[in-house]
Amino acid sequence: MKRRQAEKRGRGAETLAAVYLRLKGWRILARRARVPGGEVDLVARRGSTLAFVEVKARHTSEAADWSLDRYRLRRVAVAAERLAPRYMRAGDDIRIDAVFIVPGKLPRHLANVWQG
């Protein structure tokens, strides 16, 4: 039961993040893009920037800040590397972003959270 609730909450957070990014001028290319070794919640483009976006929903801002650790980012980086040829165009800047969803607050978008 808890797994289903977490899944539902995660999908809702991803939908909210996608709407927020669209309002900021991003085009959502994919949701829950999976490859062996990882998954990316959202693949988004704005101009020549291609972003692989990890979405984290937590009950507090503090919990959100701690939710994205090096291990999780490494998995997103592996997935992004494998997915990039599918979405990349010549001259693109590619990065990994995060969007934090906390009840009662606007989504918080952090650009370029992975430095490898």
N, C-alpha and C positions, 0 to 999 in steps of 0.2 A: 504493500500500500504506500509506504513512504517513497519508494522508488518511482511509482506512478505520479505521485504528487510533485516530486522533484522534477520529473520529466515535464510535467505540465507547466510548472513555474518557470523552468528553463525556456520552454518554447514561447511562453508569454513574454519573457524578458527579451528574447531574440526578436520577437515581433515589435516590441516597443523600441528596441535599439534600431531596428531597420527603419521604422517610421521616423525616428529622430534623425538618423543619418540622411534620409531622403529630404527632410525639411532643411537640412544643411547643404543640400546640393549634390549629395552622393547618389549614385545609381547602384542598386543592389543587384549583383550578378548571380549570386548563389547563396543558399542557406544550407547550413549543415553539410558542407562539402567534405566528404570522407575519402581518405586514401589509406593504404596500409601504413600504420605507424602514427596516425593522428587524424584530427578533424579540425576544421575551421568553422566557426559559427556563422560568419558572414564574409562574403567576398564583395568588396565594394569598389567603385571607381568614381573619381571626380577629376575630370580633365585627364592629365597624364599620370595621375597618382592611382596606383592599384594598392588597395589595403586589404589585408587579411585580418579580420576583426574577431577578437575573443570577447564574448559577452559574459559578464559575471553579475548575478543578482544576489544581493545580500540584504539583511534586515537593517544594517547600520552602515554608515560611511566607513567607519573603522574596520568593520569586517570585510567590506569591499576592498579596502586598501591592502589587506593581507591575503586576499583570495587568489591573487595571481602571482604564483611563485615561479622560480626558475625552471622547475620540472615541467609545469604546465606550459610555460612559454616555449620551452624546448620542443614539446610535442606540437605546438602550433607552428613553430618554425619549420619543423620537418614536413608537416602537412603543406605549409605554404610553399616550400621549395618544390614539392612534388606537384602542386597544383598550378604554380606560376606559369608553366608553358601553356596551359589550357586557357588562361585569361590575359596573358601579357601581350602587349603590343610594343613595337619598336619605340624606344625612347621613354618607356614608362619608368617612373620611380616606384619602387616596390617597398612596402613597409608592413609592419605588424602593429595594429592598433588595439586598444581595449575600450569597451564601453561598460561602465558600471551602472547598474540599475539599483536604486535604493528607494523604498516606498516614501512618497511624500516629497521627493526631490526630482529635479530635472536629471535626465541621464547625463553622465559625465564621460566625455570622449577624450581619451588620451592617445595622442599620436606617437607612433614610432617607439613602442615600449620595449622592443627587443633589439639589442645591439650586437647579438651573437657572441 
